[in-house]
Amino acid sequence: MAMKHSLDMRQGQSLVMTPQLQQAIKLLQLSNQELAEFVEAELERNPLLVKIEGDTAPAAETVETQRQDEREREDRTSQSEAREQLDAPGEDVYEPGTGSDAALPANATGPSAKTDWSTAGNGQASEDFDYTANLSSDVTLQEHLHTQLNFAGLSDADRLIASRLIDETDETGYLRAPLEDIAKSLGADIANIEAVLCVCQGFDPTGVMARSVPECLALQLKDRGRFDPAMKAMLENLGLVAKHDIKGLMDVCGVDKADIQEMLLELRQLSPKPGAGFSSETTVAVAPDVYVRELPNGMYAVELNSDTLPRVLMDKAYYAEVTALPMREKEKEFISECAASATWLIKSLDQRARTILKVASEIVRQQDGFFAHGVAHLRPLNLKQVADAIEMHESTVSRVTTNKYISTPRGLFELKYFFSASIPATGGGEAHSAEAVRHRIKQLIDDESPEDVLSDDQIVEILTGFGIDIARRTVAKYRESLHIPSSVQRRRIGKAG
């Protein structure tokens, strides 16, 4: 077969990821804090961008005045640095009443008490300077607990409850909010809250999320297999421990002096503050991206949090002034690039805000049962349902719901938590939420009598009668996630009781 060269013309379609499109996608998945940092970096890089402070855009005269002030400050800074380099004798010498401190009143403070930058006076690193310690950040207790939550195997609704419990845990490791308040806020049963708390109290460090010192110590003793009736009595009388009342402890615990001393030694080995080993830095409060409020007619209004949205504009007056000056070719290219970048950034920020609002509004519409009645009324929801409803791609919805938070009458939640699995219905009816099915399984087992314990197969038959198409292994999986023993174990417990 002869080989030859030829030219063919073909027509096809392909998606080209331009730098502008990549930037728009990047902005969409950034959190509000990361977005603010990105915009600040663009403001420093692009001289045509101006940040809007307040509710109205600054006038051209105001912008020009600000730029003139910046130029004067730069000139003064340059002159000051030049004088320091000429006058410096080689090391800094401080004399009271001289220098910049002399002009400060006695009660003056720095620009921000939260920002304290310190550098070496001669600009050289010390021999014992630890770069690793300055580059790495300590893990907070909440971060440590949230990491374990990802592997706890809880349902979507229980994850919501667990996240609230973790957020209500202070730096020492104690859960301070009453469970009744959390249950009322989430619209969940107090028994469900307690069951999730029991799972969370199994997280590391041992004793975390206890509601009192005796409970914290009891959790640690149970983990060591040393929580017996005598130790329980001692924890209920910690006042006697504080008074070193050995005689009183012997009476309430029912043991001799040697046992009391051994028990006291065990107590000293426990930690009353399980969260003390983690970073004690003040946690920055999460600012919601979207607000949801209930209207008098029972509907819900969704609005963006404008305080978290950085607003910028392009200084067209300055752009006209610069382009009117004689410039070299490279300078013209730089100004043109800055103008195009500023225009695209403004459009990308506006599109990002509209997309977040659109996705959040659809989630609120789909999950109105949760906002009205609580966790048990979460509907099955996935990314495709939301994407089809608002005519967007699933990947776009995924980016929007990551690291975006919504403030509701029931608390602050991440948008992705409103997506839950579905259980098909018999006869082609409307699917059921996995959490709703799990809740019904729990009710069936709670209502059973010790003489008539329901097996997993019987639960399947009952649920099928309710129009829920579910397999026996799924019932077993949900039962185990609720920490409910099997029918055989429940029957033995009933006979023992």
C-alpha positions in Angstrom: 0.0 0.0 0.0 1.4 3.4 -1.1 1.9 6.0 1.5 1.3 9.7 0.7 0.9 13.1 2.5 -2.4 14.9 2.3 -4.2 17.9 3.9 -7.7 17.4 5.3 -10.1 20.1 6.7 -12.3 18.9 9.5 -14.9 20.8 11.5 -15.4 20.1 15.2 -16.3 21.6 18.6 -14.2 21.8 21.7 -14.2 23.8 24.9 -11.2 26.0 25.4 -10.5 27.0 29.0 -9.4 30.6 28.6 -7.7 32.3 31.5 -10.8 34.4 32.1 -13.0 31.3 32.2 -10.6 29.6 34.6 -10.7 32.6 36.8 -14.5 32.6 36.9 -14.6 29.0 37.9 -12.0 29.6 40.6 -14.0 32.5 42.0 -17.1 30.4 42.2 -15.6 27.8 44.5 -13.8 30.2 46.8 -15.2 30.9 50.3 -16.0 34.5 51.2 -12.7 34.8 53.1 -10.6 33.4 50.2 -12.5 35.7 47.8 -11.7 38.8 49.9 -8.0 37.8 49.9 -8.1 37.2 46.1 -9.7 40.6 45.5 -7.2 42.4 47.8 -4.3 40.8 45.8 -6.0 42.0 42.5 -6.3 45.5 43.9 -2.6 45.6 44.6 -1.7 44.3 41.2 -4.2 46.2 39.0 -3.9 50.0 39.3 -7.3 50.5 37.5 -9.3 48.7 40.2 -10.9 50.6 43.0 -12.6 49.0 46.0 -16.0 50.3 47.0 -16.4 51.1 50.6 -20.0 51.5 51.8 -23.3 51.3 49.8 -22.5 53.8 47.1 -19.8 54.0 44.4 -17.2 56.8 45.0 -17.3 59.8 42.7 -14.5 60.4 40.2 -13.3 63.3 42.3 -13.1 61.1 45.4 -11.1 58.5 43.5 -8.7 61.1 42.2 -8.3 62.6 45.7 -7.5 59.1 47.1 -4.9 58.5 44.4 -3.3 61.9 45.0 -3.1 61.1 48.7 -1.5 57.7 47.9 1.1 59.4 45.7 1.9 61.9 48.5 2.2 59.1 51.0 4.5 57.2 48.7 6.7 60.3 48.2 6.9 60.9 52.0 7.7 57.3 52.6 10.5 57.3 50.0 12.0 60.5 51.5 11.8 59.1 55.0 13.5 55.9 53.9 16.2 57.8 52.2 16.9 59.9 55.3 17.0 56.8 57.5 19.6 55.2 55.2 21.7 58.3 55.3 21.4 59.1 59.1 21.4 55.5 60.5 24.6 54.9 62.5 24.4 51.1 61.9 22.0 50.2 64.7 18.7 51.5 66.0 19.0 53.8 69.0 15.9 54.8 70.9 15.8 57.9 73.1 12.7 58.8 75.1 10.8 61.7 73.7 12.2 61.3 70.2 11.2 59.6 67.1 7.7 58.6 66.0 6.6 57.6 69.6 7.0 61.2 70.7 4.0 62.3 68.7 1.7 59.6 70.2 -0.6 60.4 73.1 -0.2 58.3 76.3 -3.2 56.1 75.5 -2.5 55.6 71.8 -2.6 52.1 70.4 -1.6 50.6 67.1 -3.8 50.3 64.0 -5.1 47.0 65.0 -4.7 45.1 68.3 -5.1 41.8 66.3 -2.2 42.4 63.9 1.3 42.4 65.4 4.1 42.0 62.8 7.6 41.8 64.2 10.8 41.5 62.2 14.5 41.3 63.0 16.1 44.7 63.2 19.0 44.0 60.9 16.9 42.0 58.4 18.9 38.8 59.1 17.5 35.5 60.4 18.6 34.3 63.8 20.4 31.0 64.0 17.6 29.5 66.2 14.8 30.8 63.9 12.3 28.0 63.2 10.9 28.4 59.8 8.7 25.3 60.1 7.0 26.6 63.3 6.1 29.8 61.4 4.8 28.1 58.3 2.7 25.5 60.0 -0.5 26.2 61.9 -1.9 24.3 64.9 -5.1 22.3 64.5 -8.0 23.6 66.6 -10.3 21.3 68.5 -13.2 22.0 66.3 -11.2 21.2 63.2 -10.1 17.9 64.8 -13.6 16.9 65.6 -15.0 17.9 62.2 -12.3 15.7 60.6 -13.5 12.7 62.6 -17.1 13.5 61.8 -16.4 12.8 58.1 -15.6 9.2 59.0 -18.4 8.7 61.5 -20.8 7.2 59.0 -23.7 9.4 60.1 -26.7 10.3 57.9 -27.0 13.7 56.4 -29.5 14.8 59.1 -27.3 13.4 61.9 -24.3 15.2 60.4 -26.3 18.4 60.7 -26.9 17.7 64.4 -23.3 16.6 65.0 -21.9 19.8 63.3 -24.1 21.9 65.6 -22.8 20.0 68.7 -19.2 20.5 67.6 -19.8 24.2 67.0 -21.2 24.5 70.5 -18.1 22.9 72.1 -15.7 25.3 73.7 -11.9 25.3 73.6 -11.7 23.2 76.7 -13.8 20.4 75.2 -17.1 20.9 76.9 -20.5 21.2 75.3 -22.1 24.3 76.8 -25.4 24.6 74.9 -28.4 22.8 76.5 -29.6 19.9 74.3 -33.1 21.1 74.6 -32.2 24.4 72.9 -30.4 22.5 70.1 -33.3 20.2 69.6 -35.7 23.1 69.4 -33.5 25.0 67.0 -33.2 22.0 64.6 -36.7 20.7 65.1 -35.3 17.3 66.1 -36.3 14.9 68.9 -34.2 15.2 72.1 -33.6 11.4 71.9 -32.1 11.8 68.4 -29.8 14.6 69.7 -28.7 12.5 72.6 -27.9 9.5 70.3 -25.8 11.7 68.0 -24.0 13.2 71.1 -23.2 9.6 72.2 -21.5 9.0 68.9 -19.6 12.3 69.1 -18.4 11.6 72.7 -16.6 8.6 71.2 -14.3 11.0 69.3 -10.7 11.7 70.2 -9.7 13.2 72.7 -11.5 11.0 75.2 -13.9 13.0 77.3 -14.7 15.6 74.7 -18.1 17.1 74.4 -19.0 16.3 78.0 -21.5 18.6 79.7 -19.9 18.6 83.1 -16.7 17.6 84.8 -18.1 14.4 86.3 -19.4 13.3 82.8 -16.0 14.2 81.3 -14.1 12.0 83.8 -16.7 9.3 83.5 -16.1 9.1 79.7 -12.4 8.7 80.3 -12.9 6.0 83.0 -15.3 4.1 80.7 -12.7 4.2 78.0 -10.2 2.6 80.4 -12.7 0.1 81.7 -12.5 1.5 85.2 -16.0 3.0 85.6 -17.6 0.9 88.4 -20.3 1.8 91.0 -17.6 2.9 93.5 -16.0 5.3 91.0 -19.4 6.5 89.9 -20.2 7.4 93.6 -16.9 9.3 93.8 -17.6 11.3 90.7 -21.0 12.2 92.2 -19.3 13.6 95.3 -16.3 15.5 93.8 -16.8 18.1 96.6 -15.5 15.5 99.1 -12.5 14.9 96.8 -11.8 18.6 96.8 -11.9 18.6 100.6 -9.7 15.5 100.9 -12.4 13.9 103.0 -11.3 10.3 102.9 -13.8 9.2 105.6 -16.7 10.7 103.7 -15.5 9.1 100.5 -15.2 5.7 102.2 -18.8 6.0 103.3 -20.3 7.1 100.0 -18.2 4.7 97.9 -18.5 1.7 100.2 -14.8 0.8 100.0 -11.8 0.9 102.4 -9.1 3.6 102.6 -6.6 1.7 100.3 -9.2 1.6 97.5 -10.0 5.3 98.0 -6.4 6.2 97.6 -6.0 4.1 94.5 -9.2 5.7 93.0 -7.9 9.2 93.8 -4.6 8.3 92.0 -6.6 7.2 88.9 -8.6 10.5 89.0 -5.3 12.5 89.0 -4.3 10.7 85.8 -7.4 12.0 84.0 -7.7 15.3 82.2 -10.6 17.6 83.3 -10.0 19.7 80.1 -9.7 17.3 77.2 -9.4 20.1 74.6 -6.4 21.8 76.3 -3.9 20.0 74.0 -5.2 21.8 70.9 -4.7 25.3 69.6 -6.4 27.9 71.7 -6.4 30.5 69.0 -9.6 32.4 68.7 -11.7 30.8 66.0 -12.9 33.1 63.3 -16.7 33.1 63.1 -18.1 31.8 59.8 -19.9 34.6 57.9 -22.9 33.3 56.0 -23.0 33.9 52.3 -26.8 33.8 52.2 -29.6 34.7 54.7 -33.0 33.0 54.9 -35.8 34.5 56.8 -39.4 33.5 57.2 -42.1 35.8 55.9 -45.5 36.4 57.5 -47.3 34.4 54.8 -45.1 31.3 55.6 -42.8 31.7 52.6 -39.1 32.1 52.9 -37.0 35.0 51.5 -33.5 34.4 50.4 -30.9 37.2 50.1 -27.2 37.5 49.8 -25.0 38.7 52.6 -23.7 41.9 51.0 -21.2 42.4 53.8 -19.2 39.4 52.6 -19.2 40.4 48.9 -16.2 42.5 47.9 -17.2 45.2 45.5 -14.8 46.8 43.0 -15.1 49.1 40.0 -12.8 50.2 37.2 -11.5 53.8 37.5 -12.4 54.9 34.0 -11.2 58.5 34.7 -7.7 57.3 35.6 -7.7 54.9 32.7 -8.5 57.8 30.3 -5.8 60.0 31.9 -3.2 57.2 31.6 -4.0 56.3 28.0 -3.7 59.9 26.9 -0.1 60.0 28.0 2.7 59.0 25.6 3.7 55.4 26.3 5.9 52.6 25.0 4.4 49.5 23.5 4.9 47.4 26.6 3.2 50.0 28.8 0.2 50.1 26.4 0.0 46.3 26.6 0.1 46.5 30.4 -2.7 49.1 30.6 -4.8 47.2 28.1 -4.3 44.0 30.1 -5.3 45.7 33.4 -8.4 47.2 31.8 -9.5 43.8 30.4 -8.7 42.1 33.7 -10.6 44.6 35.7 -13.7 44.4 33.5 -13.7 40.6 33.6 -13.2 40.5 37.4 -16.2 42.8 37.9 -18.4 40.6 35.7 -17.1 37.4 37.4 -18.0 38.7 40.8 -21.5 39.7 39.7 -22.0 36.3 38.1 -20.7 34.5 41.2 -23.2 36.4 43.4 -26.1 35.6 41.1 -25.2 31.9 40.9 -25.0 31.5 44.6 -28.3 33.2 45.1 -29.9 31.0 42.4 -28.6 27.8 43.9 -29.5 28.7 47.5 -33.0 29.8 46.5 -33.6 26.4 44.8 -32.3 24.5 47.8 -34.6 26.4 50.1 -37.5 25.7 47.8 -36.7 22.0 47.7 -36.1 21.7 51.5 -38.9 23.9 52.8 -40.1 21.0 54.9 -36.8 21.2 56.9 -37.2 24.9 57.6 -40.8 24.5 58.6 -40.7 21.2 60.6 -37.1 20.2 61.2 -34.5 17.6 60.4 -36.9 14.6 60.0 -38.5 16.4 57.0 -35.4 16.6 54.8 -36.3 15.6 51.3 -34.0 13.4 49.1 -32.0 15.9 47.0 -28.9 15.6 44.8 -26.8 17.9 42.7 -28.6 16.9 39.4 -32.0 17.9 40.7 -30.9 21.4 41.6 -28.8 21.7 38.4 -31.8 20.7 36.2 -34.1 23.0 38.0 -31.9 26.1 37.5 -30.5 25.0 34.2 -26.9 24.7 35.2 -24.3 22.0 35.2 -23.8 19.7 38.2 -20.2 20.8 38.6 -21.3 24.4 39.0 -23.8 23.5 41.7 -21.1 21.4 43.4 -18.6 24.4 43.5 -21.3 26.7 44.8 -22.3 24.5 47.7 -18.7 23.9 48.9 -17.5 26.3 51.6 -20.7 28.4 51.3 -22.9 28.9 54.4 -26.5 29.7 54.8 -28.0 31.4 57.9 -31.5 30.2 58.6 -34.0 30.4 61.5 -32.7 26.9 62.5 -29.1 27.9 62.6 -26.0 28.2 60.3 -25.4 25.3 57.8 -23.2 24.6 54.9 -25.2 24.4 51.6 -23.9 20.9 50.8 -25.6 19.4 54.0 -29.0 19.8 52.4 -28.3 17.0 49.9 -29.4 13.6 51.1 -29.8 10.1 49.6 -33.2 8.8 48.5 -35.1 5.6 48.9 -37.4 4.6 46.0 -41.1 4.2 46.5 -43.2 1.2 45.5 -45.5 1.7 42.5 -43.3 4.4 41.1 -44.4 7.0 43.7 -42.4 9.9 45.1 -39.1 8.8 46.6 -38.5 9.0 50.3 -35.6 10.7 52.1 -33.1 8.3 53.6 -33.3 10.2 56.9 -37.1 10.0 57.0 -36.9 6.2 56.5 -34.2 5.9 59.2 -36.5 7.9 61.5 -39.4 5.6 60.8 -37.3 2.5 61.5 -36.4 3.9 64.8 -40.0 4.6 65.7 -41.0 1.1 64.8 -38.3 -0.4 67.1 -39.1 2.0 69.9 -42.8 1.0 69.8 -42.2 -2.7 69.8 -43.0 -4.8 72.8 -40.4 -7.1 74.5 -42.7 -10.1 73.6 -42.9 -9.1 69.9 -39.5 -8.0 68.7 -39.4 -7.0 65.1 -36.8 -8.7 62.8 -35.3 -6.8 59.9 -37.5 -8.9 57.5 -40.6 -7.8 59.4 -39.5 -4.2 59.3 -39.1 -4.5 55.5 -42.7 -5.8 55.2 -44.1 -3.0 57.3 -42.2 -0.3 55.3 -43.3 -1.9 52.1 -46.9 -1.4 53.3 -46.1 2.3 53.7 -44.9 2.4 50.1 -41.2 2.3 50.8 -39.2 0.0 48.6 -36.2 -1.0 50.7 -33.9 -4.1 51.0 -33.3 -6.0 54.2 -29.6 -5.2 54.2 -30.4 -1.5 53.9 -32.7 -1.8 57.0 -29.8 -3.5 58.8 -27.4 -0.8 57.8 -29.7 2.0 59.0 -30.4 0.1 62.3 -26.7 -0.2 62.9 -26.1 3.5 62.2 -28.7 4.2 64.9 -26.8 2.0 67.3 -29.8 -0.3 67.7 -29.0 -4.0 68.4 -30.3 -6.8 66.3 -33.6 -8.5 67.0 -31.8 -11.4 68.7 -29.9 -9.1 71.0 -33.0 -7.0 71.8 -35.0 -10.2 72.6 -32.2 -11.2 75.1 -32.2 -7.8 76.7 -35.9 -7.9 77.1 -35.8 -11.3 78.8 -33.0 -10.1 81.1 -35.0 -7.0 82.0 
